[in-house]
Amino acid sequence: KAGSVFGALSAVLRECLPACQHLARLELYMYSEPSLPQLPSSLTSLTLTKPTALQTVPLTPSIRSFSLDRCYKLLEGPPQLSGFTQLTSLSLVSCRLAEVPDWVASLPALEVLDLSDNELDDLPQLGCITSLRRLGLYGAHLVWVPFALEGASRLSYLNLAGHDDFQVCELSLEVLCLLPALKLLAVSGCEGL
């Protein structure tokens, strides 16, 4: 019965979404279709939580905030999401990422990046490092402060909590000292503090 309800909702969404020309924010939970219908150009925020079959997301240059939570398949595909060059906020929480996808690392305008509850052991160089203001790495399997943060001159919030084996070594402290705008640092269970 639940499948038919979600199928009916998907059909309604396909039918109505293109006509919603003033829609600014769209949040979908367990969306069950392989693609979204064309999104209105007014859309600035898109949240997809636990999409079950989604394989593509239509590019909409107006999107500034994009959230993929508990999304596993979409991130494995081609880097079609690299077209979101105006993104200022990106959340990829609980997506089972072992590394940051290239398309994420190359986004130039990100101010907020949440990679919490993934399987990351480090961060690559990020194209947005000078614009980044908030970074969530809660429970991301890190063992030290990522050295890629060295140039994060605007970073004011850094969440490094929730790591079982996290160690604050001398190099990690040096990286933290190079963050002049840092106002909130969240850590827990860290050796060396």
FENWO-V908327 format. One record per run of one state. SS is the DSSP state (2 for helix, 1 for strand, 0 for the rest). FROM is the first residue (numbers start at 1). LEN is the number of residues. Records with the same first field share a line. If there is no record, write none. Layout:
SS=FROM-LEN  FROM-LEN
This chain:
0=1-1  20-5  30-5  36-9  50-6  57-8  70-4  77-3  84-5  92-10  106-6  115-19  137-10  152-5  160-7  168-2  178-6  187-4  192-2
2=2-18  74-3  80-4  102-4  147-5  170-8
1=25-5  35-1  45-5  56-1  65-5  89-3  112-3  134-3  157-3  167-1  184-3  191-1
